[in-house]
Amino acid sequence: LLLWGGCDPEITDDCRPTAGGFRFDPATESWSEIPEAPVAGAFGHAVWTGTEAIFLSEPAERGPLKAQAYQPATATWTYLASPPLRSVSEMVWTGTHVLVWSEGSRRRPRLWPGAAYDVAARKWLPIADAPFALSLVNGAWTGTEVILFGSLLDRRHWAGTDNAVGAAYSPISDSWRTLPQSKLSPYATSAALIGNQFVAWDYDTDYQIY
């Protein structure tokens, strides 16, 4: 288990991004430090490709997102090109590409840009905009498409819909389809793919299976 980035615990009145990280070995039930990353980061997202962990995070100074990859086999970091996005709400690994979506805004609810990172070519590619934006979102790769499910919140955490909503993206056709309406609260905060079923939990005790 790799744990990296976040707020420096020595700073109590602000979030100063840290470059440090740790790895946990379940066999020995022990933690050990990993080398510091080239760039410190907070509020990060990560995916595991099978050989490396790719992290996207906000830098210490205001600016574009930073992308870095850590290879546990060699305990080394690689600095990657920044994605063409200003924020990130979800990352999904397809087996060949990292798909990333920005954090949706209530001011522009029908604009939700994303991007694809080709790991082999080490470059970012554009993808079609989603049919609607989400900010509280969970994603899963089914083997043929990405399912994204959640809601669009404003700064007061009011949702733009009465229920959680979802859409599915096909990388092959670079196209979207909208999922059927759910009965879950827009604050449904956890979802996972279990076999061929996408299971979403409400923040209370309700759940639904797609």
C-alpha positions, 0 to 999 in steps of 0.5 A, a space after each residue: 500500500 502506497 501513501 503519498 502527499 497531503 498536508 505537512 503535519 508540522 503546520 497546524 494553521 494551513 495546508 502546506 503540501 508535503 513530498 514525503 510518502 510511505 509504503 505498508 507491507 501487509 506481510 510484516 504489518 510494517 510501514 517504511 518511508 519512500 523517497 520524496 517526490 520531485 514536487 510536493 502535493 496535497 489533495 491528490 488522486 492516484 491509480 496503480 498501473 501494475 508497475 507504477 503508481 501515478 499521482 495527480 496533486 495540487 502543487 505548493 504554488 498555485 498553478 496546473 496540476 502536477 503528475 508524478 509516477 513512483 516505481 516501487 521496484 526501483 524506489 524511483 520517481 518520474 516527473 510526468 507532463 501536467 494534465 490539461 486540467 485545473 483540478 481533478 475529481 476522479 481518476 480511473 485506470 483502464 489497463 492502458 490509459 489513465 482517465 481523469 476528470 476535473 472537478 465539476 462546477 455549478 456555474 457550468 453544470 454542462 461542461 465537464 472536461 476530462 483527459 486521457 494519459 497514454 502511459 506507453 507514449 507518456 502523453 495526454 490526449 483529449 476526450 469528449 466532454 461528459 453530458 453533465 458535470 459531477 464534483 462528488 464522484 466515484 468511478 469504476 472500469 468495467 473492462 469496456 467503459 468507465 462508470 462515473 456516479 455522484 452529484 454536483 455540489 456548490 460551495 455550500 454542499 448543496 446538490 444540483 439534483 435530487 438524486 445521485 446521477 451517473 454516466 458511462 464513457 467508452 474510450 473506444 468510441 470516445 462517447 457517453 451514455 447516461 445511466 438510468 435515474 437512481 433513488 439514492 441521495 445526491 450525497 451517496 459517497 461510496 461505490 465499487 464494481 463487484 463482478 459485473 455489478 456497480 454497487 453504490 451506497 448512500 451516506 445513510 444505509 441505502 444502496 442500489 445495484 446497477 
